[in-house]
Amino acid sequence: MTAASPTILVFDSGLGGLTVHREIVKLRPDARFVYAADDEAFPYGRLSEVELLTRVIAVMAGLIETHRPDLIVIACNTASTIVLAELRTRFTVPFVGTVPAIKPACAASQTRMVSVLGTEATVAREYTKALIRDFGQGCDVTLIGSKRLAVLAEALLNGEDIDDEDIAEEIMPCFLEKDGARTDTIVLACTHYPLLLERFNRVAPWPVTWLDPAPAIAKRVVALIGHGESVAGAVPSIFLLTSKRPAAPLLQAALRGFGFSF
Ligand code: DGL
């Protein structure tokens, strides 16, 4: 694959994939990025596996035809844990997925108590349970499914006020104490959650390591497409919503912080 200004499509149900996009931009600032948010079907955490599979395949077919990407990043755990294999069968373009970072979390935990915070769908998946069986390294791993965090993260990026109490309610089940040991590592198994990291730290009952897989995903992208030569020919990134709605002014302001221009 050519290393010269490849087109990288970053895809999520909404704005969470921006946390992955920003890490890839750091390593390949010369690439042409297309960020696609499937806002029409957001949140994916509420779709059945069949609905999600059908939806992502249909949207992906359209995006590939329009943008001809050299590589696609499915920046969504809820989708990756169910659609990746099928996407790789149907399309020839390489896909990089985002799946719960259970292996590095268990390797890093000192207390051997790890929580995995994802959408209700992600934590219910067989894929996630297999990761714990294969890479749990004897740690006590607790799965916590959140109903509302992805929606709260979208609200925050759209300039709305969100309450610390609402966040605390969602993350508190991740913090466990057993036989004098406490959870010390929490996997951010939804790409929306790093958007709330400041708030998580504010309401956390004790400090923990939050494991965000985005830097590792960016490295995987570079392993596949190589390092760029220079940023001289940098092309502006494209941001699009599947609803075709224009981004509202407050969202546009937030997106500028992620390097998009309007
Ligand atoms: N950003 C998505 C993820 O990583 C999920 C949010 C949703 O429910 O759509 O799982």
Boltz pocket constraint, residues with backbone or C-beta under 6 A from the ligand:
constraints:
  - pocket:
      binder: B
      contacts: [[A, 12], [A, 13], [A, 14], [A, 16], [A, 17], [A, 42], [A, 43], [A, 44], [A, 45], [A, 46], [A, 75], [A, 76], [A, 77], [A, 78], [A, 79], [A, 119], [A, 122], [A, 150], [A, 189], [A, 190], [A, 191], [A, 192]]
      max_distance: 6.0
